[in-house]
Amino acid sequence: MHALRTVLSSPAIKPRNLITTFRFVIHASKPQKPTGRHASFNARPSALGFPASRKVLTTVVGFSAFTALLLCSPDVHAETTADNDSKTQPLFFRLEDVRKHGRDAEEKWITKGNKVYNITDWIPGHPGGEVILRAVGGPVDQYWNIFTIHKKQEVYDILDSFYLGEVDPRDLVDGKVPVGHVDDPFKHDPKRDDRLIVHSDRPFNAETPSEGLDSFITPDDLFYVRQHMWVPEVDESTHKLVVELEDGEEKEYSLNDIKNKFKEVTITATLQCSGNRRKHMTEESRSTNGLQWDAGAISNAEWTGIRLRDLLRDAGVQVDGLPNNDIQHVQFIGAEAYGASIPVDKAVDRRGDVLLVYKMNGKPLALDHGYPLRLLAPGNVAARSVKWINRIRMSDEESTSQWQRRDYKCFGPNVGGNPDWDSAPAIQETPVQSAITSLRDVTPHSSQDSKLLQVYGLEEDSIAVEGYSFAGGGRKIIRVDISADDGRNWHQAELLPDESKGSKAWAWTRWRWVLPRSQAGRCFVVKAVDEAYNTQPAEYEANYNFRGNLTSSWHRVGYRSKPS
């Protein structure tokens, strides 16, 4: 550094020549090699904490050029050029150096197009978890062609914040980084019903259409689909479930063991994505991050399997003595690497009905819904019901996955997109919810409609309103309030009977209200009340969170009367 200061103090050194000077001094003074396999740098200036004198220099020559030359090891072949008649040129990196920053390196780099990025700090917050490690040390382009959900401006903006420099032109072929073949992990995805409302193709995410929300049991092919990655290739005859005890001992079960060794149980339960109705929060409050689900990221089914409690006891877990200091959580891992956990007291609760499921509505699980085996944690957000489950781990801490520690959490309305993730607990049980799924005119001139009108003692043109209501934690819905004039006057909807199975109210409650058309205003509103007298908030802003999770404000649907 003495040599650097000496050269910089020379009046002959002009700002436009600084990069060439830095390059000369770094090689001439032979600084000590930094610690670590390759000393790279974080693309965020605040993380480096340079002295004021260095900050001045970075404003002259550009942050990336100066810090990279100071911090990079001499064996990282980064090159810069000085152009006396143009602006500072970017750093150039050989592809050989990018490959050195792969999965096993301390610093992890990728290329996108002809640019080089250090994404080390992005990996813990990547919504797809550690799947991104498939690409480190090389180009990410072919993966983004498969995971097309990345192709949007907000992702590009995040990536730009980790920019290092450019790929050395000597490594380009026809002006581009050579891209090899990548096996498509989505090739085993099943064919889906065309009626599903698709929000993304890869990974596939689609909500239940209105016709699937109009019955107590959702048909299998219309059950909403939430995938974080691909559908893995699984074989029922070879699929194994491993239970890892707190001391590291493992016990393995085949699907045949699970089906024949334990008592079979059937319950009715609703699964709801934490992002259900996110679109409404965006429209009524502010922009939210994530798939813009309407009211169809929720469905209801009969599930058949065995109690998790029974299997854990067989594996050697003292289920009646939990929780204890060593076991506070039960972690679950799926075949495609998705991970989540639930508190151990929920997992082993005699009335908690947590199941390992192999049937859905009386048939083997569909591929999209976890075939051949999935977890079902009724009353909890669906993100905890891990599909294609192949490992269970007893632990003193919750799952360390992205989907447990970061993705499924809520923050205050004032918190932006870079929160202290550890300050909020992971979502488990969900709040009370309701939505209007059908709003139709009925007339006594129709034989089918006239029968419905007779039930409600009506003989005039009317409106039939239907929907669902649901509360997490197994709490029963006791009332659904509905208004035909945007909340000025309220009525109680009829709660429709059902044949729900289970220790608690794990399934949604469907409801109906029929009123004369002459009494209808321009906006219908619904809100539900559960057995703990929890109810839905009127507005969205008070419960706003930037992720748009757990949207549960009053559901409003506009109405325009048809001419007589």
N, C-alpha and C positions, 0 to 999 in steps of 0.2 A: 504494500500500500504506500510505502514511502516513495517508491519509484513512480507510482501513479500520481501522487500529489506533486512530485517534482515536475513531471511532464505537463500536468494540467496547469501548473503555475506559469509556464512559459508563455510570453505574450504572442508567440508565433502560433499557438493553438487556437484555432477558430472553432465555433460551435459546430459548423458543418463538417469538420474533420474529426470530431470527438470519437465517433464509433471506430474509425480506423486506429486512432490513438489507443483506445481502450483495448482493442484486439492485440495491438503490438505490445502494450504493457503487460497484459495478462500472461502472454506467452513468454515475454522476456523476464519477468520477475519470478516465474515459476512458483506460484502460491501453493500452500499446502492443500492437498486434496481434501475436500469436505467429507464429513462423515456420511455414511449411507452408501448404497450401491451407486447411485448417481444423485448428486445434489441438484435437485430441481427447485422450482419455486412455485409458490401459489400465485395464481393470477390476480388475487385481490391484494392491492397495495397495503391495505390496513393490516394484513397478517404479517407483514415483514418488519414493520417498526424501524425503518431506517432513520439514522440521525438526520438532522435538518440539512446538513451540507449535501448528503446524498439525495435528499428529496429535491433539492434545487437542481442537481444534475439530472435527475430523472425527468424533470420538466423540460430540460434542454434536449436530451437525446431520446426521450421516450422510455417509459417504464420497462417494457419488455426487453429492449436491447441492453440497457445498463445492468438490470438485475440478473439477467441470464448470464452475462459475461462475468459478473462478479461471483455468481454462485455455482455455475456449472463446472463440473470436473473437466480437466483438459481432454479426457478421452471421449467426451461428448462432442461430436464434430459439428458444432453449430457455427455457421459462417454468416458474416454480414459483409456488406459492401458499402463503400462511401461514394456518394455521387455528389460532386461539388455543385451541381446545377439542379438538384432535386431534393425532395424531402428524405428523411431517414428511411432506409430500407429495412424490411423485416429480417428477423433471424431465419436462417435456413437450416433444416435438420435432415440428415440422411435417414432413409428408412431403416437402416441397420440400428440406428439409435432408438427409433420408435419401437422396434422389436425388443430391445433390451428392457423396455418399460412395460412388460406384459403382466400376466396374472400373478407371477411370483415376485415381481419387483416391488420395492417400497413405494415408488411413484409410478402411477399408471397413466399411460398416454394412449391416445387414439388419433387417427386422422379422419377428417371429414372433407371430402373434396380434396384440395391440395393444401389444406391447413392442418396444423398440429395442435392438439389440445392436451393439457394435463388435467385429467378428470378425477384425480385422487380424492379431492374433497367432495366431489359430486356423488360418488358411489354410495356412501351411507344414506343419502337422501333420494336415491334413484327410485321412482315409484315401482319399477320392475324388479327391485332388489338386486341381487348379485348376478342376475342374468347378463348384465352389461359386461361382466368379466369375460364373456365369450369373445368380445371384440377388442379388448385392450391389447396393445402391442401391434395394432394394425388398423386397417380401415374399418369404419363403422357403417359405411354407405350401404353395403349389401344387407346388413341387419336392419337398417331403417327401411329398406325396400320391402322387408318382410314385416317388421313392426311399424306399419305406416302411421300409427297413432303419433309417432314422433314428428311427423312432418307438419308442424305448425309453428307460428312465429314465437310463441312463448318458450318453446323448447329451443329454438335457434338462439334466442336471446340468452338463455341460461348457458348454452354451450359457448357462446361468444365470450362469456366472462372468464372462461378457462383457456383462452387463446394463448399459445406460445409463439408460433411463427408459421413458416411455410415449409413444405417438403422441398428438398433440394431438387432443382430442375434436372440434375443428372440422373435422378431415380424415376423420372416420369416417363411414361410410354404414351406417345401421341398426346402429350400435354396433360396426362392424367395419372393418378396413382394406380398401379396394377391391383385389380380386385380379384381374389380367387373365388371359387365356388363355395357356397355355404348351404349345407343341407337344411331344407325348409322344415322347421319344427312343427309347423301347422299342418303338415301333410296328412296327419291322422285325425284332424278335426272332422266331426260328422256333418252330414247334410242337415240343415235346419229348416223349420217350417217357414214358408214365405210370409206368413201373417205376423211374425214377430217384428217389432219395431226396432230396427238395427241402429245402434249408435256408433259402433266400430266393428270392423271386420277382423282385424288382427291386432290384438286378441279380440275374440268375438264377444260383443256385449249387446244385448237386446232386451227390450222390455215386453211384458205381456200386453197384447192388444185388448181393447175393451171387451171383446167377446169372451176372452179368457178370464176377465175380472168379474163377470156376471154370474159366476157359479161358486158354490162354497168350496168345491175341490177344483183346482186348476188342472186342466188336461196336461199330461206330460209334455206334449209337443208345443204347448203355449206357455209353459212355466218360464219365467224370466231367466236369462242366462247372464251370469257375471263371471267373466274369465279375466285373470290377471296375466296369464300367459297362454300357452297352447294346451290342447287336450293330449295328455301323454299316452304313449302306446302301452297298454297293460294287458296282462293275460291272467284271467281268473284262476287258472290251474296252477300258476306259479307265483301268484301275488302273495306276499308275506307282510305281516304286521309285526313290528318289533317293539316291545315295551322295554324301555331303558329305566331301570330303577335308580334311586338316588345315590346308590353306591357304585353305579356303573355297570352292575350286572344286567344282562339282557335276557329276555324271554321272547321266543318267536312263535307266531301263530299263522297257520294257513287259513284260507277262507273256509275250507272244510271244517277246521277246528272251531272257528267262530260260529258257523251255522249249526253244528251238531253238539257242541259241548255246553252251550249255555241256553237259558230260557229265552224264547223269542218274544218280543214285545212290539206292539203297534201303537203309535200315537198319531194324532193330527196336529200339525204345526205349520205355522206361517214363517217363511223366510223373507226378510226385508233387507235390501241393500241400504247401507248408511246414507247413500246419495239419493234415495228415493225422494222425488219431488224437488230435487236441487234446482231444476229449471224454474220453479216457482219463486225460489229465493232470489235467483238472478233477475227475474222479471220484476219482482216487487220490491227489491232492495238494491243490491249491487252485484257486480260480476263475481262469480265464484269459479274456483278451479275444479275441473273434473268433468266427467260425462254429464251432459245436461238431461238427466232422467226426468220424465214426466211423472205420472202417478202409477206407473206400471212396473217399477222395480220391486215388486212384491208379489208373492204367490203362495198358495196354500195346498198342502198335500198330506196324504197318509204315508207314514214312514214306518218301515218294519226292520228290526235288527235286534241287537242285544244291548243290555245296559253296560255302559262303560264301567260302572262301579263293579259289576260282576267280573269282568275281564281283569280289572286291576287287582281285585282280591285274589284271583287265580294266579296272577303273575307274582304275588308275594307282597303286595301293598297292604298295609294295615289301614284299610279304608275308614274304619270307625274311629281311628285316632287322629284324623286329619281335620284341619291343617296343623302342622307342627313346624318347628324351626327349620327343618330340612326340606319340607315339601309345602310350598305355598301356591304353586301353579302347576298346571298340566299343559305341556307344550305338544303341538301336533304338527307333523310335517307331511306334505303331499308328494306324490311321485314327480311332479313338475317343479318342486323346490319351494312351493308356497308354504309359509309357516304362520302359525298363530297360537294363542293360548287362552285358557280360561282359568279363573281362580279355582283352586282345588276343592273348595267347599261346594261350588256349583257342580264340579265334575263328579263328586261322590255322593251328592245329596240324594237320599232315597226318593224324594219327590221332585227331583230336578229333571228326571227323564232324559238325561244325556245319553245318546245312543250311538252305537256303531251300526250304520245302516247299510243294508244291501238290497232293499226293495223300496220302490216308490209307487204309490197307488196300486199295490198288489203285483207289480211287475219288477223284474230286475232293474236296477238303476240305469238310467240313460247315460251315455258317455259324457254328455255335457254336465251331468249332475253327480258325477263322482264314481261311476262304475269302475271297479266292482265293489268298492267300500268307501264310505265317507263318514265323517263325524256329523252329528246333529246336536247342536246346543240350543234347544228351544228357548224362546224368550230373550235370547241374545242376538245382537246384530249378526247378519248372515256371514260376515267376514270371519267369524270364529268357527264356523262349521266347515272345517277343512275337507276338501274333496280328494279322492284318490289317496287316502291316508295310508302311509306305510311305516310311520314311526310315531311312537308316543314317548314322551320324556317327562319323568317326574323331576321337578326342579324347585329351587328356592327363589327363582326369578321368572318373570314372564318371558315369552318368546323374544328373542333379540331381532326378529325379522323386521324389515321395513314396514310391513303391514300391521305390526303390533306397536312398534315404538314411534312411528311417525305418521303413517297415512290416515289411520282411522281415529282421529282425535278432533276435539272442538276447542276453539278459543274465543275470546271476547270480540265484540264488534269492532273494537279499536285496534286489534292485532292484525298486522299485515302478513305477507307471505313468507317471512323468515322468522318464525316464532322460536321460543325456547321449547322444543318438543318435549323435554323431560318435565316441564311444568304442568302438563295436563295428563290425566289418566287415559288409558286406552278405552274406547267405547266398548261396553259390554251390553247391558240391558238397554232397551230403546224406549223413548217416551211415547205417550199416547198419540195416536195418529188416526186420521180418517180422511176419506176422499170421496168425491162424487165420480162414479164411473159410468152412469147412464142417466140421461135426461131426455125423455121422449114424450111427445104428445100422444094422448089416448082419446078415443072417441067412442061413444055408445053405438055408433053405426058399424063398428067392427065387432064381429062375434067374439073374437078373442079378448079384445079390450073391454067389452061389456061385462064379461065375467069378472075381470079385475075391478071394474068400477062398482059392481054389485057388492063386493067384499067391503068396500069403503063407503057404501051407501050413497054413491054419486051417480047422477044421471046426465050430466052435462060434459062437454069437452073438458078434459083435465090434463094434468101433467104427472107422469110417474118418474120419481127420482130415486135412484138406487146407488149404493156404494158399499165400501168396506170401512170397518173401524178395527183398531188393533192396539194393544198395549204390551210392552215388553215385560219380562219378569214373570209371566204367567198371570198378570193381573186382568181380571175380567172386565169387560166393557159393561157399564150399567146404564148408560144413557147416550143417545145421539141427538143433539140439538140441531135443528135445521131452520133456515130462514129463506124466504122467497123474495125478500126486499133488502138484501145486503146487510142483514144484521139488525134491522130496526125492530122487527117482531120475530119471535121464535116459537117453534113448535117442536114436538118430540117425534122422531121417526120410529117406526115399528122395527124392533130387533127381530130378525128372522131366525126361526129355530134351526138347529143343526144337530148332527150326531158326532160331535167332537170327542176324541179319545185322548186320555192322558191325565196325569195327576193334577194339572192346573190348566188354566185357560191359555193354551199355547197357540190356538188358532184364531184367525180373525173372526169378527162378528159382522155378518152382512146385515144391511138395513134397507128399509123402503119407506117412502112417503108419497102419497097421492093427494093432490089438491086440485080444486077447480082452476082452470086456466085463467079465469077472470081475477084470481087473487095473486097471480104471479107478477113480480116486478122484473127488472132487467138483470138481476144478479142473485143466484142462489149461493148460500154459504152453509158449510157444515162444520161442526166441531163435536168431538167425542169426550166422554168422561169415563174414567176407569174406577175400579172399586176403592182405590185410595183417594178418590176425588181429584185426581190430577186431570187437568184439561188442557186444551191447546191454546196457545197465545193468539191474540187477534192479528197482530202485525208481524212482519218479517224482520224489520230492522233491529229490534231489540235482541233477537236471537241470531242475528247475522254472524256467520263465521266464514272466513275466506275459502275454506274447503267446501262449504255448502252442505255439511253433514247434518243429519238429523233434522231436516226441514219438516216442521210439524205445525206451522201456523194454519189458521182457518183456510180451508180450501174454497175458493170462489170459482164459479162457473157462470159465464154470461148466458142470458136467455133472450131470444127474440121471438115474439109471438108470431105464429103463422097467420096470414089473413084468413078470415072465415070464408 
